Amino acid sequence: MTNSEYQHDLSLKSPILLDRDYKRPKVEKMLAILQQSGGIGEERKKLALDVGCSGGFFTSAIAPYFRDVIGVDIDLHALKLADEQKQHANLHYLDADSLHLPLEDGSVDLVICNHVYEHVPDPRRMFGEIHRVLSDEGVCYLGAASRWTPMEPHYHLPFLSWLPKFLAHRYMRLFGKGDYYYENLRSYGGIRRLIAGFRVEDYTLKVIEDPDLYRARDMLPRGGLLDRLPMWVWRVFYRVLPTYILILRK
């Protein structure tokens, strides 16, 4: 692998990653799902890991539930900001590669991996590393965007992720979004193949069915069109939803 295959300065190209107001509802949704799934609770666990932590919003949110929390990323700009703004003594930020996690086997009680897989050169290896460091009773929170999302989530160009790479590159250049479409989003089936080594509990439809319980009104505004869709519609179109929320266990 070459350094060119890594996105070392992602937050500089996509500043929204460091937008606290943009991240806040996503953090609240994650905490609600972790509480329901048993990933966090009243008992303080030993160690949590945030893979691809960027500005540290998720990392900071889980700090009260663990003795130590580690955020890893290769984006030095984002890591510096996260470290400067940290408000918990048990937070630790590391410049580390998700394909070579600097942690012992079975040492982590919770892994956060939120919209990361499409940014790494070898997502299969990344999930292998997550499986290796996760304890037997541990939980991994996975937020995973789908290739079939109508609005590409990183560059906000319609249908960008649907295109073959050579057309996607041209589309990016045409709208001044960059010269190269690095991200590799996968279909639902492709995502499931990446995590085949885990037991999977799918929270996607649970969140849609009860957005108040899971603090998901950012996804489903009250009284809006999406909020009024019956559940059978969501189930029919499940495999082309824009994103999935999954809890992974060994």
DRENLUM-696169 format. One record per residue (C-alpha): residue in three letters; chain; x, y, z. Coordinates in steps of 0.02 Angstrom, whole numbers, plus 50000, padded with zeros to 5 digits. Example, Ala and Ser with C-alpha at 12.3 -4.5 7.8 and 13.67 -1.06 7.14 Angstrom:
2
+-----+---+-------+-------+-------+
!   r ! c !    xx !    yy !    zz !
+-----+---+-------+-------+-------+
! Ala ! A ! 50615 ! 49775 ! 50390 !
! Ser ! A ! 50684 ! 49947 ! 50357 !
+-----+---+-------+-------+-------+
end
This chain:
250
+-----+---+-------+-------+-------+
!   r ! c !    xx !    yy !    zz !
+-----+---+-------+-------+-------+
! Met ! A ! 50000 ! 50000 ! 50000 !
! Thr ! A ! 50059 ! 50176 ! 49963 !
! Asn ! A ! 50029 ! 50335 ! 50060 !
! Ser ! A ! 49926 ! 50400 ! 49913 !
! Glu ! A ! 49793 ! 50272 ! 49957 !
! Tyr ! A ! 49764 ! 50353 ! 50126 !
! Gln ! A ! 49664 ! 50512 ! 50157 !
! His ! A ! 49779 ! 50602 ! 50278 !
! Asp ! A ! 49693 ! 50771 ! 50267 !
! Leu ! A ! 49510 ! 50722 ! 50251 !
! Ser ! A ! 49447 ! 50855 ! 50372 !
! Leu ! A ! 49529 ! 50992 ! 50270 !
! Lys ! A ! 49440 ! 50932 ! 50113 !
! Ser ! A ! 49276 ! 50903 ! 50205 !
! Pro ! A ! 49264 ! 51033 ! 50346 !
! Ile ! A ! 49089 ! 50975 ! 50394 !
! Leu ! A ! 49175 ! 50832 ! 50487 !
! Leu ! A ! 49229 ! 50960 ! 50616 !
! Asp ! A ! 49060 ! 51048 ! 50630 !
! Arg ! A ! 48999 ! 51020 ! 50808 !
! Asp ! A ! 48818 ! 51068 ! 50770 !
! Tyr ! A ! 48814 ! 50947 ! 50622 !
! Lys ! A ! 48883 ! 50806 ! 50728 !
! Arg ! A ! 48779 ! 50834 ! 50886 !
! Pro ! A ! 48619 ! 50742 ! 50832 !
! Lys ! A ! 48723 ! 50597 ! 50764 !
! Val ! A ! 48812 ! 50583 ! 50931 !
! Glu ! A ! 48646 ! 50584 ! 51025 !
! Lys ! A ! 48578 ! 50447 ! 50912 !
! Met ! A ! 48734 ! 50341 ! 50939 !
! Leu ! A ! 48720 ! 50356 ! 51129 !
! Ala ! A ! 48536 ! 50307 ! 51126 !
! Ile ! A ! 48574 ! 50152 ! 51021 !
! Leu ! A ! 48720 ! 50103 ! 51132 !
! Gln ! A ! 48611 ! 50118 ! 51286 !
! Gln ! A ! 48476 ! 50008 ! 51209 !
! Ser ! A ! 48602 ! 49879 ! 51147 !
! Gly ! A ! 48701 ! 49869 ! 51309 !
! Gly ! A ! 48857 ! 49948 ! 51237 !
! Ile ! A ! 48854 ! 50077 ! 51376 !
! Gly ! A ! 48767 ! 50078 ! 51544 !
! Glu ! A ! 48781 ! 50127 ! 51726 !
! Glu ! A ! 48934 ! 50018 ! 51755 !
! Arg ! A ! 49093 ! 50101 ! 51693 !
! Lys ! A ! 49186 ! 49983 ! 51577 !
! Lys ! A ! 49373 ! 49977 ! 51547 !
! Leu ! A ! 49417 ! 50032 ! 51370 !
! Ala ! A ! 49331 ! 50106 ! 51217 !
! Leu ! A ! 49404 ! 50141 ! 51045 !
! Asp ! A ! 49345 ! 50265 ! 50913 !
! Val ! A ! 49413 ! 50213 ! 50743 !
! Gly ! A ! 49427 ! 50362 ! 50624 !
! Cys ! A ! 49388 ! 50481 ! 50766 !
! Ser ! A ! 49420 ! 50643 ! 50668 !
! Gly ! A ! 49373 ! 50790 ! 50781 !
! Gly ! A ! 49332 ! 50677 ! 50927 !
! Phe ! A ! 49146 ! 50712 ! 50947 !
! Phe ! A ! 49098 ! 50529 ! 50967 !
! Thr ! A ! 49256 ! 50494 ! 51068 !
! Ser ! A ! 49214 ! 50630 ! 51193 !
! Ala ! A ! 49032 ! 50576 ! 51208 !
! Ile ! A ! 49077 ! 50401 ! 51268 !
! Ala ! A ! 49213 ! 50458 ! 51390 !
! Pro ! A ! 49098 ! 50459 ! 51545 !
! Tyr ! A ! 49059 ! 50273 ! 51519 !
! Phe ! A ! 49238 ! 50206 ! 51515 !
! Arg ! A ! 49397 ! 50216 ! 51616 !
! Asp ! A ! 49496 ! 50253 ! 51458 !
! Val ! A ! 49444 ! 50304 ! 51282 !
! Ile ! A ! 49561 ! 50305 ! 51133 !
! Gly ! A ! 49528 ! 50394 ! 50970 !
! Val ! A ! 49634 ! 50346 ! 50819 !
! Asp ! A ! 49650 ! 50431 ! 50651 !
! Ile ! A ! 49781 ! 50477 ! 50521 !
! Asp ! A ! 49709 ! 50652 ! 50498 !
! Leu ! A ! 49834 ! 50755 ! 50599 !
! His ! A ! 49736 ! 50917 ! 50580 !
! Ala ! A ! 49579 ! 50839 ! 50655 !
! Leu ! A ! 49677 ! 50749 ! 50792 !
! Lys ! A ! 49761 ! 50912 ! 50845 !
! Leu ! A ! 49594 ! 51001 ! 50862 !
! Ala ! A ! 49518 ! 50854 ! 50957 !
! Asp ! A ! 49664 ! 50850 ! 51079 !
! Glu ! A ! 49658 ! 51038 ! 51106 !
! Gln ! A ! 49472 ! 51035 ! 51144 !
! Lys ! A ! 49462 ! 50878 ! 51251 !
! Gln ! A ! 49371 ! 50899 ! 51416 !
! His ! A ! 49401 ! 50727 ! 51493 !
! Ala ! A ! 49564 ! 50667 ! 51569 !
! Asn ! A ! 49533 ! 50488 ! 51511 !
! Leu ! A ! 49535 ! 50536 ! 51325 !
! His ! A ! 49686 ! 50489 ! 51221 !
! Tyr ! A ! 49709 ! 50531 ! 51036 !
! Leu ! A ! 49833 ! 50434 ! 50929 !
! Asp ! A ! 49899 ! 50452 ! 50754 !
! Ala ! A ! 49868 ! 50270 ! 50708 !
! Asp ! A ! 49815 ! 50166 ! 50558 !
! Ser ! A ! 49650 ! 50072 ! 50572 !
! Leu ! A ! 49731 ! 49929 ! 50475 !
! His ! A ! 49860 ! 49907 ! 50614 !
! Leu ! A ! 49775 ! 49951 ! 50778 !
! Pro ! A ! 49903 ! 49974 ! 50919 !
! Leu ! A ! 49801 ! 49874 ! 51046 !
! Glu ! A ! 49806 ! 49700 ! 51119 !
! Asp ! A ! 49691 ! 49559 ! 51067 !
! Gly ! A ! 49523 ! 49561 ! 51157 !
! Ser ! A ! 49563 ! 49721 ! 51253 !
! Val ! A ! 49421 ! 49837 ! 51197 !
! Asp ! A ! 49244 ! 49841 ! 51268 !
! Leu ! A ! 49171 ! 49959 ! 51137 !
! Val ! A ! 49227 ! 50007 ! 50962 !
! Ile ! A ! 49149 ! 50153 ! 50868 !
! Cys ! A ! 49167 ! 50141 ! 50679 !
! Asn ! A ! 49054 ! 50274 ! 50607 !
! His ! A ! 49061 ! 50306 ! 50419 !
! Val ! A ! 49242 ! 50251 ! 50405 !
! Tyr ! A ! 49249 ! 50093 ! 50298 !
! Glu ! A ! 49238 ! 50186 ! 50131 !
! His ! A ! 49392 ! 50291 ! 50173 !
! Val ! A ! 49519 ! 50153 ! 50207 !
! Pro ! A ! 49622 ! 50059 ! 50078 !
! Asp ! A ! 49572 ! 49887 ! 50144 !
! Pro ! A ! 49407 ! 49887 ! 50242 !
! Arg ! A ! 49409 ! 49698 ! 50259 !
! Arg ! A ! 49573 ! 49710 ! 50353 !
! Met ! A ! 49506 ! 49852 ! 50460 !
! Phe ! A ! 49359 ! 49746 ! 50517 !
! Gly ! A ! 49480 ! 49604 ! 50549 !
! Glu ! A ! 49576 ! 49720 ! 50665 !
! Ile ! A ! 49415 ! 49774 ! 50752 !
! His ! A ! 49369 ! 49591 ! 50777 !
! Arg ! A ! 49542 ! 49555 ! 50847 !
! Val ! A ! 49543 ! 49695 ! 50978 !
! Leu ! A ! 49359 ! 49676 ! 51029 !
! Ser ! A ! 49330 ! 49579 ! 51190 !
! Asp ! A ! 49217 ! 49427 ! 51193 !
! Glu ! A ! 49080 ! 49531 ! 51274 !
! Gly ! A ! 49120 ! 49688 ! 51176 !
! Val ! A ! 49014 ! 49787 ! 51055 !
! Cys ! A ! 49055 ! 49879 ! 50894 !
! Tyr ! A ! 48941 ! 50021 ! 50837 !
! Leu ! A ! 48945 ! 50029 ! 50648 !
! Gly ! A ! 48870 ! 50170 ! 50545 !
! Ala ! A ! 48889 ! 50124 ! 50362 !
! Ala ! A ! 48838 ! 50225 ! 50210 !
! Ser ! A ! 48772 ! 50132 ! 50057 !
! Arg ! A ! 48831 ! 50151 ! 49879 !
! Trp ! A ! 48650 ! 50175 ! 49827 !
! Thr ! A ! 48621 ! 50334 ! 49926 !
! Pro ! A ! 48547 ! 50461 ! 49804 !
! Met ! A ! 48651 ! 50604 ! 49876 !
! Glu ! A ! 48833 ! 50558 ! 49901 !
! Pro ! A ! 48869 ! 50603 ! 50083 !
! His ! A ! 49046 ! 50672 ! 50067 !
! Tyr ! A ! 49035 ! 50788 ! 49916 !
! His ! A ! 48846 ! 50810 ! 49905 !
! Leu ! A ! 48837 ! 50768 ! 49720 !
! Pro ! A ! 48683 ! 50668 ! 49667 !
! Phe ! A ! 48719 ! 50487 ! 49617 !
! Leu ! A ! 48909 ! 50510 ! 49626 !
! Ser ! A ! 48936 ! 50342 ! 49713 !
! Trp ! A ! 48830 ! 50253 ! 49581 !
! Leu ! A ! 48954 ! 50293 ! 49442 !
! Pro ! A ! 49105 ! 50195 ! 49381 !
! Lys ! A ! 49263 ! 50273 ! 49449 !
! Phe ! A ! 49320 ! 50353 ! 49286 !
! Leu ! A ! 49153 ! 50444 ! 49270 !
! Ala ! A ! 49150 ! 50489 ! 49455 !
! His ! A ! 49320 ! 50574 ! 49439 !
! Arg ! A ! 49258 ! 50679 ! 49293 !
! Tyr ! A ! 49097 ! 50722 ! 49386 !
! Met ! A ! 49201 ! 50783 ! 49535 !
! Arg ! A ! 49310 ! 50892 ! 49423 !
! Leu ! A ! 49160 ! 50962 ! 49330 !
! Phe ! A ! 49085 ! 51030 ! 49492 !
! Gly ! A ! 49250 ! 51083 ! 49571 !
! Lys ! A ! 49244 ! 50953 ! 49710 !
! Gly ! A ! 49417 ! 50883 ! 49676 !
! Asp ! A ! 49511 ! 50780 ! 49549 !
! Tyr ! A ! 49484 ! 50606 ! 49617 !
! Tyr ! A ! 49340 ! 50512 ! 49698 !
! Tyr ! A ! 49431 ! 50410 ! 49828 !
! Glu ! A ! 49287 ! 50339 ! 49930 !
! Asn ! A ! 49226 ! 50162 ! 49895 !
! Leu ! A ! 49047 ! 50144 ! 49955 !
! Arg ! A ! 48970 ! 49971 ! 49947 !
! Ser ! A ! 48796 ! 49900 ! 49932 !
! Tyr ! A ! 48709 ! 49823 ! 50082 !
! Gly ! A ! 48766 ! 49652 ! 50025 !
! Gly ! A ! 48944 ! 49715 ! 50008 !
! Ile ! A ! 48940 ! 49788 ! 50184 !
! Arg ! A ! 48875 ! 49624 ! 50255 !
! Arg ! A ! 49016 ! 49530 ! 50170 !
! Leu ! A ! 49143 ! 49645 ! 50253 !
! Ile ! A ! 49074 ! 49604 ! 50426 !
! Ala ! A ! 49040 ! 49420 ! 50397 !
! Gly ! A ! 49149 ! 49374 ! 50547 !
! Phe ! A ! 49031 ! 49460 ! 50671 !
! Arg ! A ! 48860 ! 49428 ! 50743 !
! Val ! A ! 48753 ! 49572 ! 50682 !
! Glu ! A ! 48606 ! 49659 ! 50765 !
! Asp ! A ! 48526 ! 49779 ! 50642 !
! Tyr ! A ! 48459 ! 49941 ! 50718 !
! Thr ! A ! 48418 ! 50027 ! 50554 !
! Leu ! A ! 48232 ! 49990 ! 50550 !
! Lys ! A ! 48217 ! 50000 ! 50740 !
! Val ! A ! 48278 ! 50180 ! 50731 !
! Ile ! A ! 48157 ! 50222 ! 50590 !
! Glu ! A ! 48012 ! 50142 ! 50684 !
! Asp ! A ! 48045 ! 50239 ! 50846 !
! Pro ! A ! 48146 ! 50397 ! 50805 !
! Asp ! A ! 48106 ! 50476 ! 50973 !
! Leu ! A ! 48177 ! 50331 ! 51074 !
! Tyr ! A ! 48334 ! 50332 ! 50969 !
! Arg ! A ! 48352 ! 50522 ! 50956 !
! Ala ! A ! 48340 ! 50513 ! 50767 !
! Arg ! A ! 48235 ! 50664 ! 50723 !
! Asp ! A ! 48381 ! 50729 ! 50620 !
! Met ! A ! 48343 ! 50585 ! 50501 !
! Leu ! A ! 48154 ! 50589 ! 50517 !
! Pro ! A ! 48088 ! 50764 ! 50555 !
! Arg ! A ! 47923 ! 50755 ! 50648 !
! Gly ! A ! 47774 ! 50764 ! 50529 !
! Gly ! A ! 47883 ! 50762 ! 50374 !
! Leu ! A ! 47860 ! 50649 ! 50224 !
! Leu ! A ! 47985 ! 50518 ! 50284 !
! Asp ! A ! 47904 ! 50517 ! 50456 !
! Arg ! A ! 47736 ! 50475 ! 50378 !
! Leu ! A ! 47794 ! 50328 ! 50273 !
! Pro ! A ! 47727 ! 50161 ! 50336 !
! Met ! A ! 47855 ! 50033 ! 50394 !
! Trp ! A ! 47815 ! 49914 ! 50252 !
! Val ! A ! 47885 ! 50042 ! 50130 !
! Trp ! A ! 48049 ! 50051 ! 50226 !
! Arg ! A ! 48059 ! 49861 ! 50229 !
! Val ! A ! 48027 ! 49848 ! 50041 !
! Phe ! A ! 48165 ! 49974 ! 50002 !
! Tyr ! A ! 48281 ! 49918 ! 50140 !
! Arg ! A ! 48424 ! 49865 ! 50026 !
! Val ! A ! 48432 ! 50036 ! 49944 !
! Leu ! A ! 48427 ! 50140 ! 50103 !
! Pro ! A ! 48564 ! 50274 ! 50110 !
! Thr ! A ! 48641 ! 50213 ! 50273 !
! Tyr ! A ! 48636 ! 50069 ! 50398 !
! Ile ! A ! 48662 ! 50063 ! 50586 !
! Leu ! A ! 48726 ! 49896 ! 50648 !
! Ile ! A ! 48786 ! 49827 ! 50814 !
! Leu ! A ! 48925 ! 49698 ! 50793 !
! Arg ! A ! 48980 ! 49566 ! 50918 !
! Lys ! A ! 49100 ! 49421 ! 50911 !
+-----+---+-------+-------+-------+
end
